[in-house]
Amino acid sequence: MPAGHVSLIAPDPAQWGAFDSGDAQLNIIILDEIADAQRGLVALYGLTRGDTRLAVLALHVGLQRADPAILNKVDGQACVPTLIIPIVAVHRDHQRQGVGRQLMDVVISVARARAPYLGITTLSLTSTPESDAFYSALGFERDEVAAPDGTRARWLRLQ
């Protein structure tokens, strides 16, 4: 795994100009998350090595809403308090080198440690067909029914 440091990063678009995930649609979503972070709606974290940003991720606390059959698998409530990850992106030059795994390992560890204090029970995100195996390997459960675009709701129990 690459050595790096995960920290909260500033939502300054000027600092993000060189960040390229290799996916034009994902790059647009990153800009939306930067705008949300500027409004205080999400927190942006980055994995950096020296001055190089290897990966980014956004986080916010919310409620996981899904089909009741899915939520019954989690804890039987209509809405589950969760730490939502709206985006995870690895810079195109650092993909398939363990960067995403390192970032997610840190997030999962911190989320588990702070879950009792935040009142959250899950970590949730949406996976694409390309990222499905990655999140399964991390222990995320998934909705068996995919959305029309192939994405799936995923969650990891923290407690």
Contacts in CASP RR format, 6 or more apart in sequence:
PFRMAT RR
TARGET T0000
AUTHOR 0000-0000-0000
METHOD contacts of the structure
MODEL  1
MPAGHVSLIAPDPAQWGAFDSGDAQLNIIILDEIADAQRGLVALYGLTRG
DTRLAVLALHVGLQRADPAILNKVDGQACVPTLIIPIVAVHRDHQRQGVG
RQLMDVVISVARARAPYLGITTLSLTSTPESDAFYSALGFERDEVAAPDG
TRARWLRLQ
1 98 0 8 1.000
1 101 0 8 1.000
1 102 0 8 1.000
2 49 0 8 1.000
2 54 0 8 1.000
2 94 0 8 1.000
2 97 0 8 1.000
2 98 0 8 1.000
2 99 0 8 1.000
2 102 0 8 1.000
3 49 0 8 1.000
4 47 0 8 1.000
4 48 0 8 1.000
4 49 0 8 1.000
4 50 0 8 1.000
4 54 0 8 1.000
4 102 0 8 1.000
5 47 0 8 1.000
5 48 0 8 1.000
5 49 0 8 1.000
5 50 0 8 1.000
6 45 0 8 1.000
6 46 0 8 1.000
6 47 0 8 1.000
6 102 0 8 1.000
6 103 0 8 1.000
6 106 0 8 1.000
6 107 0 8 1.000
7 45 0 8 1.000
7 46 0 8 1.000
7 48 0 8 1.000
8 43 0 8 1.000
8 44 0 8 1.000
8 45 0 8 1.000
8 46 0 8 1.000
9 15 0 8 1.000
9 44 0 8 1.000
9 45 0 8 1.000
9 46 0 8 1.000
9 48 0 8 1.000
9 53 0 8 1.000
9 56 0 8 1.000
10 44 0 8 1.000
11 34 0 8 1.000
11 35 0 8 1.000
11 37 0 8 1.000
11 38 0 8 1.000
11 44 0 8 1.000
12 34 0 8 1.000
13 31 0 8 1.000
13 34 0 8 1.000
16 30 0 8 1.000
16 31 0 8 1.000
16 34 0 8 1.000
19 27 0 8 1.000
19 30 0 8 1.000
19 53 0 8 1.000
19 56 0 8 1.000
19 89 0 8 1.000
19 91 0 8 1.000
20 27 0 8 1.000
20 91 0 8 1.000
20 92 0 8 1.000
21 27 0 8 1.000
21 30 0 8 1.000
21 89 0 8 1.000
21 90 0 8 1.000
21 91 0 8 1.000
21 92 0 8 1.000
22 92 0 8 1.000
23 89 0 8 1.000
26 87 0 8 1.000
26 89 0 8 1.000
29 86 0 8 1.000
29 87 0 8 1.000
30 56 0 8 1.000
30 87 0 8 1.000
30 89 0 8 1.000
33 42 0 8 1.000
33 44 0 8 1.000
33 58 0 8 1.000
33 86 0 8 1.000
33 87 0 8 1.000
34 44 0 8 1.000
36 42 0 8 1.000
36 58 0 8 1.000
37 43 0 8 1.000
37 44 0 8 1.000
37 58 0 8 1.000
41 60 0 8 1.000
42 58 0 8 1.000
42 59 0 8 1.000
42 60 0 8 1.000
42 86 0 8 1.000
43 58 0 8 1.000
43 59 0 8 1.000
43 60 0 8 1.000
44 56 0 8 1.000
44 57 0 8 1.000
44 58 0 8 1.000
45 56 0 8 1.000
45 57 0 8 1.000
45 58 0 8 1.000
45 59 0 8 1.000
45 103 0 8 1.000
45 107 0 8 1.000
46 53 0 8 1.000
46 54 0 8 1.000
46 55 0 8 1.000
46 56 0 8 1.000
46 57 0 8 1.000
46 103 0 8 1.000
47 53 0 8 1.000
47 54 0 8 1.000
47 55 0 8 1.000
47 56 0 8 1.000
47 99 0 8 1.000
47 100 0 8 1.000
47 102 0 8 1.000
47 103 0 8 1.000
47 106 0 8 1.000
48 54 0 8 1.000
52 91 0 8 1.000
53 91 0 8 1.000
54 90 0 8 1.000
54 91 0 8 1.000
54 94 0 8 1.000
54 99 0 8 1.000
54 103 0 8 1.000
55 88 0 8 1.000
55 89 0 8 1.000
55 90 0 8 1.000
55 91 0 8 1.000
55 94 0 8 1.000
55 99 0 8 1.000
55 100 0 8 1.000
55 103 0 8 1.000
56 87 0 8 1.000
56 88 0 8 1.000
56 89 0 8 1.000
57 85 0 8 1.000
57 87 0 8 1.000
57 88 0 8 1.000
57 89 0 8 1.000
57 103 0 8 1.000
57 107 0 8 1.000
58 85 0 8 1.000
58 86 0 8 1.000
58 87 0 8 1.000
59 83 0 8 1.000
59 84 0 8 1.000
59 85 0 8 1.000
59 107 0 8 1.000
60 83 0 8 1.000
60 84 0 8 1.000
60 86 0 8 1.000
61 81 0 8 1.000
61 82 0 8 1.000
61 83 0 8 1.000
61 84 0 8 1.000
61 118 0 8 1.000
61 120 0 8 1.000
62 81 0 8 1.000
62 82 0 8 1.000
62 83 0 8 1.000
62 84 0 8 1.000
63 79 0 8 1.000
63 80 0 8 1.000
63 81 0 8 1.000
63 82 0 8 1.000
64 71 0 8 1.000
64 74 0 8 1.000
64 79 0 8 1.000
64 80 0 8 1.000
64 81 0 8 1.000
64 82 0 8 1.000
64 84 0 8 1.000
64 122 0 8 1.000
64 124 0 8 1.000
64 153 0 8 1.000
64 155 0 8 1.000
65 79 0 8 1.000
66 143 0 8 1.000
66 153 0 8 1.000
67 143 0 8 1.000
67 145 0 8 1.000
68 78 0 8 1.000
70 143 0 8 1.000
70 153 0 8 1.000
71 77 0 8 1.000
71 78 0 8 1.000
71 79 0 8 1.000
71 80 0 8 1.000
73 141 0 8 1.000
74 80 0 8 1.000
74 121 0 8 1.000
74 122 0 8 1.000
74 155 0 8 1.000
74 157 0 8 1.000
75 121 0 8 1.000
80 121 0 8 1.000
80 122 0 8 1.000
80 155 0 8 1.000
81 118 0 8 1.000
81 119 0 8 1.000
81 120 0 8 1.000
81 121 0 8 1.000
81 122 0 8 1.000
82 120 0 8 1.000
82 121 0 8 1.000
82 122 0 8 1.000
82 123 0 8 1.000
82 124 0 8 1.000
82 155 0 8 1.000
83 111 0 8 1.000
83 115 0 8 1.000
83 118 0 8 1.000
83 120 0 8 1.000
83 122 0 8 1.000
83 123 0 8 1.000
83 124 0 8 1.000
83 158 0 8 1.000
84 124 0 8 1.000
84 125 0 8 1.000
85 107 0 8 1.000
85 123 0 8 1.000
85 124 0 8 1.000
85 125 0 8 1.000
86 125 0 8 1.000
88 100 0 8 1.000
88 103 0 8 1.000
88 104 0 8 1.000
88 125 0 8 1.000
90 99 0 8 1.000
90 100 0 8 1.000
90 103 0 8 1.000
91 99 0 8 1.000
100 134 0 8 1.000
101 134 0 8 1.000
101 138 0 8 1.000
104 138 0 8 1.000
107 123 0 8 1.000
108 123 0 8 1.000
108 138 0 8 1.000
108 156 0 8 1.000
111 120 0 8 1.000
111 123 0 8 1.000
111 158 0 8 1.000
112 158 0 8 1.000
112 159 0 8 1.000
115 121 0 8 1.000
115 158 0 8 1.000
115 159 0 8 1.000
116 159 0 8 1.000
120 158 0 8 1.000
121 157 0 8 1.000
121 158 0 8 1.000
121 159 0 8 1.000
122 155 0 8 1.000
122 156 0 8 1.000
122 157 0 8 1.000
122 158 0 8 1.000
123 140 0 8 1.000
123 155 0 8 1.000
123 156 0 8 1.000
123 158 0 8 1.000
124 153 0 8 1.000
124 154 0 8 1.000
124 155 0 8 1.000
124 156 0 8 1.000
125 135 0 8 1.000
125 140 0 8 1.000
125 154 0 8 1.000
125 155 0 8 1.000
126 151 0 8 1.000
126 152 0 8 1.000
126 153 0 8 1.000
126 154 0 8 1.000
127 134 0 8 1.000
127 135 0 8 1.000
127 140 0 8 1.000
127 142 0 8 1.000
127 151 0 8 1.000
127 152 0 8 1.000
127 154 0 8 1.000
128 150 0 8 1.000
128 151 0 8 1.000
129 146 0 8 1.000
129 150 0 8 1.000
129 151 0 8 1.000
132 142 0 8 1.000
132 152 0 8 1.000
135 142 0 8 1.000
135 154 0 8 1.000
136 142 0 8 1.000
138 156 0 8 1.000
139 156 0 8 1.000
140 154 0 8 1.000
140 155 0 8 1.000
140 156 0 8 1.000
141 154 0 8 1.000
141 155 0 8 1.000
141 156 0 8 1.000
141 157 0 8 1.000
142 152 0 8 1.000
142 153 0 8 1.000
142 154 0 8 1.000
142 155 0 8 1.000
143 152 0 8 1.000
143 153 0 8 1.000
143 154 0 8 1.000
145 152 0 8 1.000
146 152 0 8 1.000
END
